């Protein structure tokens, strides 16, 4: 399966004193808990205090092996006009002297323009 998807994710840091540095970012899309786009490495980001930032990755373009069940389910949902996807951003972050291990934001997406 090969697909291309473009998302814009907006993140706000309301904290007045703490800034965040995301040193390892990657993104991929999943459907029914199966990856349908290859992971994309994103450049490091600095998120200043009291600021808003936007990420606009274009994901996909390369073929990914998926099960028949997932391929059929995706085609069926697309024919109904509603596809439930997850955009998953994994990252490591640094805030002051604190450095995290890898963890993820999971963003649920309901697409009606399939």
VEXLUMNU-147339 format. One line per field, with one value per residue: residue number from 0; residue in three letters; chain; x, y, z of N, C-alpha, C, CB in turn. Coordinates in steps of 0.1 Angstrom, whole numbers. Glycine has a CB too. Layout:
<rs>
pos: NUM ...
code: ALA ...
unit: A ...
nxx: X ...
nyy: Y ...
nzz: Z ...
caxx: X ...
cayy: Y ...
cazz: Z ...
cxx: X ...
cyy: Y ...
czz: Z ...
cbxx: X ...
cbyy: Y ...
cbzz: Z ...
</rs>
This chain:
<rs>
pos: 0 1 2 3 4 5 6 7 8 9 10 11 12 13 14 15 16 17 18 19 20 21 22 23 24 25 26 27 28 29 30 31 32 33 34 35 36 37 38 39 40 41 42 43 44 45 46 47 48 49 50 51 52 53 54 55 56 57 58 59 60 61 62 63 64 65 66 67 68 69 70 71 72 73 74 75 76 77 78 79 80 81 82 83 84 85 86 87 88 89 90 91 92 93 94 95 96 97 98 99 100 101 102 103 104 105 106 107 108 109 110 111 112 113
code: UNK UNK UNK UNK UNK UNK UNK UNK UNK UNK UNK UNK UNK UNK UNK UNK UNK UNK UNK UNK UNK UNK UNK UNK UNK UNK UNK UNK UNK UNK UNK UNK UNK UNK UNK UNK UNK UNK UNK UNK UNK UNK UNK UNK UNK UNK UNK UNK UNK UNK UNK UNK UNK UNK UNK UNK UNK UNK UNK UNK UNK UNK UNK UNK UNK UNK UNK UNK UNK UNK UNK UNK UNK UNK UNK UNK UNK UNK UNK UNK UNK UNK UNK UNK UNK UNK UNK UNK UNK UNK UNK UNK UNK UNK UNK UNK UNK UNK UNK UNK UNK UNK UNK UNK UNK UNK UNK UNK UNK UNK UNK UNK UNK UNK
unit: A A A A A A A A A A A A A A A A A A A A A A A A A A A A A A A A A A A A A A A A A A A A A A A A A A A A A A A A A A A A A A A A A A A A A A A A A A A A A A A A A A A A A A A A A A A A A A A A A A A A A A A A A A A A A A A A A A
nxx: 8 5 6 0 1 -8 -4 -12 -1 -7 9 8 26 19 34 52 79 93 109 109 129 129 146 146 125 98 74 44 16 -12 -36 -62 -44 -22 7 6 20 55 78 88 115 119 131 151 133 127 107 96 89 55 46 35 36 39 37 41 42 47 36 43 44 61 59 42 39 9 -17 -42 -67 -66 -61 -85 -104 -96 -102 -130 -139 -131 -148 -172 -168 -157 -128 -110 -81 -48 -24 9 33 65 89 118 125 138 139 151 174 163 159 141 130 121 88 53 30 -3 -25 -58 -75 -102 -112 -131 -128 -120
nyy: -12 22 55 90 116 147 167 193 202 219 232 245 262 271 277 300 300 277 263 240 216 196 169 146 137 119 109 91 74 56 30 13 3 -5 4 26 44 50 56 90 110 140 174 186 206 237 248 276 294 304 303 294 267 252 221 206 180 159 128 95 84 62 27 5 -25 -40 -57 -78 -75 -49 -33 -38 -29 -2 6 2 19 43 43 48 73 82 80 67 77 75 99 97 110 106 114 128 148 179 198 224 210 185 155 135 101 83 91 93 114 109 114 116 113 121 116 130 135 116
nzz: 0 -8 2 5 29 44 71 95 126 155 183 216 240 271 293 313 320 312 285 257 241 214 206 191 167 152 128 120 104 115 110 124 143 128 110 84 69 62 89 95 99 117 118 146 172 187 213 225 256 263 237 203 181 148 131 99 85 56 50 40 6 1 -3 20 37 44 62 46 58 69 46 31 50 51 25 25 45 33 11 24 32 55 74 101 115 131 139 148 168 178 203 219 246 260 288 304 327 326 308 287 282 252 240 231 212 205 181 173 143 123 92 67 41 23
caxx: 0 12 -3 6 -8 -2 -11 -7 -3 -4 11 9 33 14 43 59 93 99 109 112 137 126 158 144 111 94 59 38 1 -17 -50 -65 -32 -12 14 3 30 68 82 95 123 117 143 149 125 127 94 98 78 44 46 27 44 32 44 34 49 41 40 40 52 67 50 42 32 -2 -25 -54 -78 -64 -63 -99 -110 -94 -110 -144 -141 -130 -160 -182 -165 -151 -116 -104 -66 -40 -11 17 46 74 99 126 125 147 133 161 183 155 159 131 131 112 74 46 17 -12 -35 -68 -80 -114 -111 -143 -125 -112
cayy: 0 35 67 103 124 160 172 204 200 231 230 257 261 282 280 313 299 265 260 226 213 182 166 135 137 112 108 81 73 42 27 1 -1 -9 15 27 52 48 67 101 117 154 181 191 218 244 254 287 296 313 304 284 262 243 211 203 169 152 115 85 83 49 15 -1 -37 -40 -70 -77 -69 -34 -28 -39 -20 12 9 2 32 54 43 54 87 85 72 70 75 81 105 94 117 102 124 129 162 184 210 227 199 173 149 124 90 84 89 97 120 101 124 109 120 116 122 128 139 105
cazz: 0 -8 4 9 38 48 84 102 140 162 197 223 253 279 304 312 324 307 270 254 229 210 198 182 164 140 127 111 105 117 108 131 150 118 104 69 63 68 98 89 109 116 124 160 173 200 216 235 265 259 222 196 169 139 123 87 78 45 53 30 -6 -1 -1 33 37 54 61 37 66 70 32 28 59 47 13 29 52 24 3 33 33 69 78 114 115 142 136 160 168 189 205 231 249 270 294 314 328 324 295 287 272 240 243 219 212 196 176 165 131 116 79 59 27 19
cxx: 9 3 5 -4 -1 -10 -4 -11 2 -2 14 16 29 24 51 74 100 98 113 120 135 138 156 129 109 79 55 23 -2 -32 -53 -53 -21 -6 10 11 44 71 90 102 121 129 140 141 127 114 96 86 68 44 37 36 35 41 35 41 40 46 36 50 59 57 52 34 21 -10 -37 -66 -78 -66 -78 -107 -108 -101 -125 -147 -141 -143 -172 -180 -159 -140 -111 -90 -60 -27 -3 30 53 85 107 126 134 140 143 171 176 156 150 136 122 97 67 34 9 -23 -45 -74 -92 -115 -124 -141 -117 -112
cyy: 12 46 79 111 136 164 185 202 213 228 243 254 273 285 292 311 287 265 246 225 198 178 154 134 127 111 97 80 58 41 13 -6 -7 3 15 37 49 59 78 109 132 161 184 204 224 251 263 288 306 314 292 280 253 234 207 192 163 137 105 85 70 38 9 -14 -37 -53 -67 -71 -54 -28 -27 -29 -5 16 10 15 44 55 49 69 92 75 76 67 80 86 103 101 112 112 121 144 166 197 214 215 185 168 136 112 92 82 95 105 112 111 116 118 113 123 119 132 128 103
czz: 0 -7 8 17 42 60 88 117 147 177 204 237 262 291 302 314 317 292 268 241 226 201 189 179 152 140 117 113 106 115 115 137 141 111 89 62 69 78 91 100 106 122 138 161 187 202 228 244 259 244 216 184 161 132 111 79 66 47 41 18 -9 3 13 32 48 52 51 45 67 57 29 37 55 34 16 36 43 15 11 35 46 72 91 114 128 136 149 158 180 190 218 234 260 275 306 315 327 310 296 279 261 245 231 222 202 193 168 154 125 103 72 44 20 4
cbxx: -10 21 -13 11 -13 -2 -10 -12 4 -14 23 -4 49 1 52 54 94 93 120 98 153 112 169 149 105 101 54 45 -6 -13 -54 -72 -35 -17 29 -12 27 79 89 85 138 103 146 162 110 139 84 101 83 45 60 13 57 24 48 31 53 44 33 26 62 80 51 37 42 -12 -30 -58 -78 -50 -55 -104 -105 -79 -108 -147 -131 -118 -164 -183 -177 -162 -105 -112 -60 -37 -12 19 43 79 93 140 111 161 118 155 190 141 173 117 129 115 70 41 18 -17 -29 -80 -68 -127 -99 -155 -118 -117
cbyy: 0 36 64 111 116 171 161 218 188 242 220 264 260 279 267 323 297 253 270 219 215 182 163 121 151 98 121 67 79 36 27 -10 -10 -20 15 31 68 46 61 111 114 159 193 192 215 255 243 300 301 326 303 289 255 251 198 215 158 157 110 87 94 48 5 8 -50 -28 -74 -91 -76 -31 -36 -53 -22 14 -2 -10 34 52 29 47 95 85 72 63 82 70 120 79 133 87 138 123 167 187 208 230 200 175 145 128 76 74 96 84 136 88 136 104 122 117 117 136 153 92
cbzz: 12 -22 16 -3 50 37 95 97 146 160 199 226 251 284 307 322 338 313 263 252 232 202 208 187 160 140 122 113 93 131 93 122 161 108 106 67 64 58 110 81 108 122 116 168 171 200 219 228 279 265 217 191 173 129 132 78 87 30 66 25 -7 8 -11 44 39 53 75 32 80 75 22 30 73 44 2 38 64 15 -1 46 30 80 67 125 103 153 131 162 169 186 205 231 252 266 299 328 341 329 290 283 280 229 256 212 207 202 168 175 121 125 71 65 26 25
</rs>
